[in-house]
Amino acid sequence: MGISYEQFFFLVKQVELSHKERQAETERQKVRLNARGGGRKPKLTIPEEVGLSLFYLRQMPTFEVLGMYFNVSKTEANDTFHCWLKILREVLPCSLLEQVESQESDAAIVQRAINGL
């Protein structure tokens, strides 16, 4: 995945904290009809889900292949990746490419606003 074992588990701890904060906020806002603890249990642990997401970002396999690697369906792999991607974007710093693209789009918006005046 491009990171060491220690870096991976440090990242997992950071992501778990962010995930628990999101869950707590969702629970505070939720109007419950059923008791807590119901529903299907997750197929993968949090470290496995983070590993699945990092593996996808590094290798870019199809979700069908990703599901085979982690013994889940392609839909589960897709849902897991997109769920954790939001949290990983908060925890991990932006790449230089994303920063440049963001600055270019901000500059283009400002330029259009100036030209429109």
N, C-alpha and C positions, 0 to 999 in steps of 0.2 A: 504494500500500500504506500510505500515511499516514506514511512516514518518508523521510528524504533518502537519496541515494545513499551518502554517507559513513556514515550510521547503519546502512544495510543491510549494507555490507561489514564494519563493526565487529561487528555482530550475527553475521554469517556466521563470522567468525574465532572468536568466543566459542563458537558452537554447534559448530564443527568441533573445537575443543579438547575440549569435553564429549563429543562423539561418539567421538573417538579414545580417550578415557579409558574409555568404556563398552566399546568394541570390544576394547581391551587387556585389560580385566577379564574379558570373555567368553572371550577366547582363552586366558587363564591357567587358567580353570576347565574348558575344553573338553577332552574326550578325543577326539583326532583319529584317524579311520580312513583318511581320504584326505589327500593332500598339500594344503598351503595354496595358494590362488590359483585353485582350481577354481570352477565355478559360473558363472552368468550374470552378465555385466557389467551395471552399472546403466544404465538408459536416460537418467537425468537426472544432472547434476552436483550437487554439494552446494549451491552457490548457487541452482540452479534448484529443488531440492527444498525449501529454506528459503523461497524465493519462492513456491512453490506453497502451502506451509503458511500463510504470512502473507496471501497473496491470499485463501485460503479463510476465514481468521479475519476479514478485513476485509469481504469481499463476501458470504460464505455462499452460493455457488452450489451446485447439485447436483454430485455427484462426476462425473457424466457431462459436464457443461459444463466443470468444472475440468479433466478429462482432455482435452477438445477444445482448451482454451487451451494446455495444455502438451504436446500431442501424445502422450498416453499413454492407456491404457484407464481406465475408471472404477474398476476394481479397483485398478490401480496407483496412481491418484490417492488413493484411500481409504487404501491401505496406507502410502503415502508420508506422507500427512498425519498419520496416527495414530502412525507411527514418530517423526516429528519433533516432534509435540506434546509427548511426554514430555520431550524435551530442552529444548524452548522453555519449558516450565513451570519447569525448573530455572534457566535462564539469565535469563528475563525476570521482573521483579517482578510480584507479584499485582496485579490491579486492585483498586480500592477496594471494588467490589461483592463480589468473592471474599473479601476480608478481612472485610467486614461479615457475609457469610453464614457464614464460618468462626467468627467470634466469637459469632454468634447460635446456631449449632449447639453450640458449646462451652458456652455459657450454658445452653442447654436440657438438655444432658446433666448438667451440674452441678445444675440445678434438679430434674431427675428423681431424681438420686441423693439429694439432700437430702430430697425428699418421700417417697422410699422408706424412709428411715431411721426 
